[in-house]
Amino acid sequence: MVTKDEIMKIAILSKLSVGEDEIDKLTEDMGEIISFAYTINKAADIESDFDNINNLSNVLREDEVVPSMEREQILKNAKDSDDGCFMVKNIMK
């Protein structure tokens, strides 16, 4: 899979100091990492149902219309209003 020359090229590109005694271990480790990545890529996730492994569902309630405050009462402390809406200063220029 991975050769010692490739490990040395990676070390040079990443500006890492790698001793001769570390190259064998790094080659082996990199080979295992790449092998694991291939294993993950081969896994078929299309048939797997990982998005709901606990069989949970949302519990939603129906919307209920409830009485609200009068618009005039809400706007009575507004600095400026127009046609029942708050007027705000435009800060986008």
N, C-alpha and C positions, 0 to 999 in steps of 0.2 A: 504494500500500500504506500507507505511514506518511506522515503529513503533518507539516509543521513545527509546527503547533499541538499535535499529540500529543506531539512531542518536547519542546516547552516544558512541557506538563502533566507529563510524566514527570520533567523536570528540577526542576520546582517541588516535586513530591511527594517526590522523593529529595533535595531541598535541595542541588542542584548548581548551580553558577554556570556558565551556558552563554552564551557570547558570540554575537553575530549571525554572526560569521565561522565559527563551529563548527556552526551549525544545519544547513547544507546537507550537510556531511560526515556528521554524526550521522544525519540522515534517510536518507541513502544507505546507511550502514552498518547501521542498524536494519532497513531494507528487505531487505538481503541476508541478515541473520540470520534474519528471519522467513521469507523465501523458502526458506532452507536447512532450517529447521524443517519447513516444509510438505513439502519433498522427502523428508525422513526419515520423516515420517508416512505418506507414500504408499508407501514401500518395503514390498513384500510379504515379511514375514519368516516367513510360515507355510510356504512351500515351500522356504525356505532351510534348509540343514543346517549352521548355524554352531556348533552345540554340539560337533561332533566333526570339525573340518576336517582334522585330521591322521590320522584313522582310528585313533585310539588305543583300546586296551581295557585294562581292569584285569586284571592277572595275579594271581590269587588262588590260594592253596594250600589244600589240604584241612586241616581241623582234625584234629589228632592228640592223643589222650589220652596224656599222659606222666606218669610218677610224680611225686608231689609230696611235700612234707614232711608229717609227721604233725601233726595238728591240735594235739595236746598239746604238741608241741615248739614250734609256732608261738606258742601261748598261754602258755608257761611264763614269759615275761617281762612278760606283760600285768599292769597294775596291778589290773584287775578283769575277770573274765570270767563268763559265765553260759551254760550249755548250749552250749558250744563257740563262743561269739561274744565279741568284744571289747565291754566295757561302757564307754560314754563318758558324760561329764557332759552333761546337757541344757542348752544355752545359749539356747534359744528360750523366751522368757517373754512 
